[in-house]
Amino acid sequence: MLDTIQAAPADPILGLSATFDDDPNQNKINLGVGEYRDADGQRPVLQSIRTAEAQRCCRGDDEATLSPRYATIQAPGGTGALRVAGDFVHTQFPSATLWLSEPTLANHPKIFAAAGLPTASYPYYDGSTHGIDFDAMTAALESAQTGDVVLLHGCCHNPTGADLNHDQWQRLGDTVVTKGLLPLVDFAY
């Protein structure tokens, strides 16, 4: 029954893990896929996470305190979370277009297509400067319609590694509010 199913093309980023594993060099360091470890092989906890945990502990678990300000959902990993988000957007905002950066993570277009969402793209990376083409990015988002969704990479923009600076986030936030767009932040790392 499953003989006719064709395997999806290999993800080039995840393929780097296999290449890394096959490399016999004893001095290799894997900086490719999804996690950071320090020199001792430990995953350090960022200070921002420690601060968030401390704030959560101070606020407690009281439903009356949390419910007006927080909403969460459990999902199976990052790709699963994006699919849940895609299904939610498709159901709740059926006329919304989801805007993806160009380039974006290879699985993003496939996840949102499977959720039935139409997509558009906005320029992001400028290969000549190895940075963000912020003016082109915001100009493209000016053509988004009220109620559209903009997928943003919270940090470690995949696949470029080029991240918005504080001023750019502020200006982008202004555009999102002014245009009435819904930000969807993929915070993979």
C-alpha positions in Angstrom: 0.0 0.0 0.0 2.8 2.4 0.7 5.1 1.4 -2.2 3.8 4.3 -4.3 4.6 7.0 -1.8 7.6 9.1 -2.8 9.9 10.4 -0.1 10.0 14.2 0.3 13.2 15.8 -0.9 16.0 15.9 1.7 16.1 19.1 3.7 19.5 20.7 3.0 19.9 22.0 6.5 19.1 18.8 8.2 21.4 17.0 5.7 24.3 18.9 7.2 23.8 16.8 10.4 24.4 13.6 8.5 27.5 15.2 6.8 28.7 16.2 10.2 28.2 12.8 11.7 30.1 11.2 8.8 33.1 13.6 9.0 35.9 11.8 10.9 37.6 15.1 11.9 38.0 15.0 15.7 38.1 18.9 15.8 34.7 19.4 14.2 32.0 21.6 15.8 28.4 21.3 14.8 26.9 24.8 14.6 24.2 23.7 12.1 21.1 22.4 13.6 19.0 23.8 16.3 21.0 23.8 19.5 24.0 25.4 21.1 26.3 23.7 23.5 29.2 25.2 25.4 32.7 23.9 25.6 31.6 21.4 28.2 28.9 20.0 25.9 26.1 21.6 28.1 23.2 23.6 26.8 23.4 26.9 28.7 20.2 28.6 29.8 20.0 32.1 28.5 19.6 34.9 31.0 16.4 36.0 29.3 14.9 32.5 30.0 16.0 32.7 33.6 14.3 36.2 33.9 11.1 34.8 32.3 11.1 31.9 34.7 11.5 34.2 37.7 8.7 36.4 36.5 6.4 33.4 36.0 7.2 32.2 39.5 6.4 35.6 40.9 3.1 35.7 39.1 2.1 32.2 40.2 -0.5 29.9 38.7 -3.6 31.8 39.7 -6.1 31.6 36.8 -7.4 35.1 37.4 -3.9 36.5 37.1 -2.8 34.6 34.1 -5.8 34.2 31.8 -6.3 37.9 30.7 -2.6 38.1 29.6 -1.4 34.7 28.6 -2.4 32.0 26.2 -0.4 28.9 25.4 -0.8 25.7 23.4 1.3 22.5 23.5 2.5 21.2 20.1 4.8 18.5 19.0 8.0 20.3 18.1 8.6 23.4 16.0 7.2 22.1 12.7 4.2 20.7 14.5 3.7 24.1 16.2 3.8 25.9 12.9 1.3 23.5 11.4 -1.0 24.1 14.4 -0.6 27.9 13.9 -1.2 27.4 10.2 -4.4 25.5 10.8 -5.5 28.1 13.3 -4.9 31.0 10.9 -6.7 29.2 8.1 -9.7 28.5 10.3 -10.0 31.8 12.1 -8.8 34.2 9.3 -9.8 32.4 6.1 -9.0 35.4 3.9 -5.6 36.0 5.3 -2.4 35.6 3.3 0.7 34.5 5.2 3.8 36.4 4.3 7.2 34.6 4.4 10.7 36.1 4.2 12.7 35.4 1.1 14.6 33.2 1.9 13.0 31.3 4.7 13.3 27.9 6.2 12.7 25.3 3.6 9.8 23.7 5.3 7.8 26.9 5.9 6.1 27.1 2.5 5.2 23.4 2.7 3.8 23.6 6.2 1.5 26.5 5.4 0.5 25.1 2.0 -0.6 21.9 3.8 -2.7 24.0 6.1 -4.4 25.6 3.1 -2.9 29.1 3.5 -2.1 31.2 0.6 1.4 32.7 0.9 3.3 35.7 -0.4 6.9 36.7 0.2 8.8 39.7 1.3 12.4 40.4 0.6 14.7 39.9 3.5 18.3 39.0 2.8 20.7 41.1 0.7 23.4 38.8 -0.5 25.6 41.6 -1.6 25.9 43.0 2.0 25.2 39.8 3.8 22.6 41.6 5.8 18.9 42.5 5.8 17.4 44.6 3.0 15.1 46.3 5.6 13.8 49.0 3.2 12.7 46.4 0.6 11.2 44.3 3.4 9.0 47.0 4.8 8.1 48.3 1.4 6.8 44.8 0.4 4.8 44.6 3.7 3.1 47.8 2.8 1.2 45.9 0.2 -0.1 43.4 2.7 -3.7 43.6 3.5 -5.2 44.3 7.0 -5.6 40.9 8.7 -2.7 39.2 6.8 -0.1 37.3 8.8 3.6 38.0 8.8 5.9 35.1 9.7 9.0 36.5 11.4 12.0 34.7 12.7 12.6 35.7 16.4 16.3 35.2 16.1 18.9 33.2 14.2 17.0 33.8 10.9 17.0 30.6 9.1 18.7 30.1 6.6 20.6 33.4 6.6 21.6 34.1 10.3 20.9 37.8 9.7 18.7 39.2 12.4 16.9 42.5 12.8 18.4 44.9 15.2 16.4 46.7 18.0 15.6 49.7 15.9 14.5 47.6 13.0 12.2 45.5 15.3 10.7 48.8 16.6 10.1 50.1 13.0 8.7 46.7 11.9 6.4 46.7 14.9 5.1 50.1 13.8 4.4 48.8 10.3 2.6 45.7 11.7 0.4 47.8 13.9 -0.3 50.5 11.3 -1.2 47.9 8.6 -3.2 45.7 11.0 -1.1 42.7 10.4 -0.8 39.6 12.7 2.8 38.7 13.6 3.6 35.0 13.8 7.0 34.6 15.4 9.0 31.4 14.7 11.4 31.3 17.6 13.2 28.1 16.7 16.4 28.7 18.5 
